[in-house]
Amino acid sequence: MPSPLSTLRRLWPLALLAVAAPSAHAESAGEGAAYVVLGAGGTPQARLVVAADACPSIMIDGRKRPMHVRARAATLPLRPTASTPENSKPSVFPLLTCEAAVPRGARRAAVQGRPLPLPPRRIDRIVVIGDTGCRIKASDAAFQACNDPARYPFAAVAARAAAWKPDLVLHVGDYLYRENPCPADQPGCAGSPWGYGWDAWRADFFAPAAPLLAAAPWVVVRGNHENCARAGQGWRRLLAPGPLRPADDCVDPARDAAGDYTAPYAVPLGGGAQVVVTDLAIAGAKPTLPDDPRYAQFEHAYARLDALSRRARFTFAADHRPILGLAATADKHGGVKLHGGTPGIASVFAAGGRPLLPPKVDVLLAGHVHVWEQVSFSSDHPSQFIAGFSGTQEDTVPLPETPPADAAPAPGAVIEHFSSWVDGFGYMTLERAGERRWRVTVWDVAGRPVNHCSIVGRRSSCEVRQPRSQPPGG
């Protein structure tokens, strides 16, 4: 039976072929990218990153339409970042970013001869990934081996997920991790671009994600790595739905409060289901105080989430930080300490004794914790799934097979079913099985299922409590 590492190294040439093989389209785009993100109401937004002085036309159902400039090539001034000054530099975006709204119901779209994936009227097959970048962070002395496909397998994950032929890709945040220079004594990341400009964005996301960007439109959730003090400038230029505005483009630190928040919006899936995207990545690990600018933003997010969720029969709420998940860290004595929820969000959402989540929210989708996890409750709480396991250096502290009673992620939350996969890379898929039913499959980088789960309304359960990285017969 081959080892997981040998399997990854065997698959790597296929992934490289998918993302790096030269083509006339890639050359004409100056190593740019073409992709589709879904905004409020599910409106497709075609994006093109290209080496050009002007935006080309886009073909939609056989008709030529203009693309518009979203952001011109620029070197943005150095601003305070999450890193020390010697580990920071101005963000360089040498390519033009273009965009065009595609009418709902359009059947075909293409730019520069490249077909763009558009959503079907009913979305039944969804890939969920998260925390996909390669971690290079000086303050933590964390230097992931970006040059080793076994230790940074996002390209293989993306190629396998694309082969599954999804209708939609949902990324739960944290795209860019190459924040600081790779030290000379770390050959595993030698030569890696770093910082928050296009070269780091391309290496960490656009190049490895290329087959998945071509396979389906995306719903994109902002992670804390895309907050203004980190990769927020690229997030706003390249991925965020909606217009790029000076008021919230993360260039001027004085406007970070606006740049770090976007109001929740809904993406219809058809058949009475929807995904509501909430932008709460700026939340802290401690309760948010009423005089904090984030308090009013999170109050607004709760009200908006409540209103949007009442418009559908089934609602996924997608945010980067898990509100009802568990994480594990090692204490100084070698024991395991469990952490639950996100106090910075919960302190506002549960204020005044109201339910932690609006009653019409059925399932929470998140990342941030570098594991795969499922939690369901006998109390009146939505299920939580965490999919922060698609490329970034994994968490390795084991989670318990059965959490102790005092490990509740929120007051009154009584865990009924719990499943976790620690120290394994992969992706999650959702397949519609009924009006309020979904089938969940967890896959490893070789495209082998390691767990199967079911969602029925707010409840969920999985076949295996703690799957293995190498499934039987793999």
Stockholm file with secondary structure:
# STOCKHOLM 1.0

chainA/1-474         MPSPLSTLRRLWPLALLAVAAPSAHAESAGEGAAYVVLGAGGTPQARLVVAADACPSIMIDGRKRPMHVRARAATLPLRPTASTPENSKPSVFPLLTCEAAVPRGARRAAVQGRPLPLPPRRIDRIVVIGDTGCRIKASDAAFQACNDPARYPFAAVAARAAAWKPDLVLHVGDYLYRENPCPADQPGCAGSPWGYGWDAWRADFFAPAAPLLAAAPWVVVRGNHENCARAGQGWRRLLAPGPLRPADDCVDPARDAAGDYTAPYAVPLGGGAQVVVTDLAIAGAKPTLPDDPRYAQFEHAYARLDALSRRARFTFAADHRPILGLAATADKHGGVKLHGGTPGIASVFAAGGRPLLPPKVDVLLAGHVHVWEQVSFSSDHPSQFIAGFSGTQEDTVPLPETPPADAAPAPGAVIEHFSSWVDGFGYMTLERAGERRWRVTVWDVAGRPVNHCSIVGRRSSCEVRQPRSQPPGG
#=GR chainA/1-474 SS CCCHHHHHHHHHHHHHHHHHCCCHHHHHTTSCEEEEEECGGGCEEEEEEESSSSCCEEEETTEEEECEEEECCEECCCCCCSSCGGGCCCCEECSEEEEEECCTTCCCEEETTEECCCCCSSCCEEEEECCCSCCEEGGGTEECCTTCTTTSCHHHHHHHHHHTCCSEEEECSCCCCBCSCCCTTCGGGTTCCCSSSHHHHIIIIITTTHHHHHHSCEEECCCGGGSTTTTHHHIIIIICSSCCCGGGSSSSGGGHHHHTCCCCEEEEEETTEEEEECCCTTCCSSCCCTTSHHHHHHHHHHHHHHHHHTTSSEEEEECSSCSSCEEEEECTTSCEEEEESCHHHHHHHTGGGCCSSCTTCCEEEECSSSSEEEEEESSSCCEEEEECCSSSCCCCSCCCSSCCGGGCSSTTCCEEEEEEECSCCEEEEEEEEETTEEEEEEEETTSCEEEEEEEETTEEEESCSSCCSSCTTC
#=GC SS_cons         CCCHHHHHHHHHHHHHHHHHCCCHHHHHTTSCEEEEEECGGGCEEEEEEESSSSCCEEEETTEEEECEEEECCEECCCCCCSSCGGGCCCCEECSEEEEEECCTTCCCEEETTEECCCCCSSCCEEEEECCCSCCEEGGGTEECCTTCTTTSCHHHHHHHHHHTCCSEEEECSCCCCBCSCCCTTCGGGTTCCCSSSHHHHIIIIITTTHHHHHHSCEEECCCGGGSTTTTHHHIIIIICSSCCCGGGSSSSGGGHHHHTCCCCEEEEEETTEEEEECCCTTCCSSCCCTTSHHHHHHHHHHHHHHHHHTTSSEEEEECSSCSSCEEEEECTTSCEEEEESCHHHHHHHTGGGCCSSCTTCCEEEECSSSSEEEEEESSSCCEEEEECCSSSCCCCSCCCSSCCGGGCSSTTCCEEEEEEECSCCEEEEEEEEETTEEEEEEEETTSCEEEEEEEETTEEEESCSSCCSSCTTC
//
